[in-house]
Amino acid sequence: MKTLLTGLKPTGDLTLGNYIGAMIPLIKMQEEYDAIYLFVADLHALTIYQDPKELRERIQKFIAMYLACGVDPKKTTLYLQSENEYIPAISWLLECTTQFGEASRMIQFKEKSKQHKNFSVGLFTYPVLMAADILYCDADYIPVGIDQKQHVELARDIAERFNHKYGKTFTLPQPYIAKEGTKIKDLKDPTKKMSKSEENPQGVISLFDSAEEITKKIMRATTDSEMEVRFDEEKKPGISNLLNIVSALNGEKIEEIEEKFVGKNYGEFKKYVSEVVKEKIGKIQECYHALLNSDEVQTILDQGIKKSRAIAKEKYEDMKQKMGIIR
């Protein structure tokens, strides 16, 4: 059996970039893997202060949106990280076998600690908590971007050291980086990816945006001084980004879209992109509103955490036995 695990922090809003870059591939993977674990990384969100009321609401929204995007609870185990009390316990045991130098070399820690004069200890140790997320269920593959690959490598190093010291305990995980995949860029600055943490909301399409907001953002998207709808990421990053969005959402080939807009202006093309995006997000939102705060969501979470907790408990007890701290 091959197991895949992935999660998202409930910070900011899920974006069109998240949907195309992460959710669509995950939905396809549901047919390819024996077991998939998908969690809301709410404990990771706490490394930086979050307003409790806003965080609570965002967590509920993320879960309903996962399901609305096509996550099938019959094929994917969906759960809240914080509801599995064994994961932080496993994290502590792993922290005690992790070297300080390893943790201090993590690129994201270096970058984020520079942004905050006073940062929490959690910001330093959260890569080990991430390792616990990965290792407790013996995940084989972790879908990540290049910027997160280092975290999976750390989890692998920790697992390898633990196995060497205490005997075979963990599967060694591997980062899963898609060779082919559509990276959706910011609408205002198409040289960088569309991010839910981006400061300029005009460049980001949220899955919670209204039809009017979507239209405004796409019609104001940065393009170029030419008037040719043509894919060229180096010379025409804005137009290429819009072509990627349409192709990912409706399955049209880039060449087919280019041919459709020969001799037409950017305004006509943007209107088309807007209609495609509004139709897709509209359907997702319709499902989302039906699911939000429903008994169905709570039932799915109850089933998911029951399975997750049982696996983590077994792993935790095994670790304690091997480390000599069990009666």
Secondary structure, 3 states (H helix, E strand, C coil): CCEEEEEECCCCCCEHHHHHHHHHHHHHHCCCCCEEEEEECHHHHCCCCCCHHHHHHHHHHHHHHHHHCCCCCCCEEEEEHHHCCHHHHHHHHHHCCCCHHHHHCCHHHHHHHHHCCCCCHHHHHHHHHHHHHHHCCCCCEEECCHHHHHHHHHHHHHHHHHHHHHCCCCCCCEEECCCCCCCCECCCCCCCECCCCCCCHHHCCECCCCHHHHHHHHHCCCCCCCCCCCCECCCEHHHHHHHHHHHHHHCCCHHHHHHHCCCCCHHHHHHHHHHHHHHHHHHHHHHHHHHCCCHHHHHHHHHHHHHHHHHHHHHHHHHHHHHCCCC
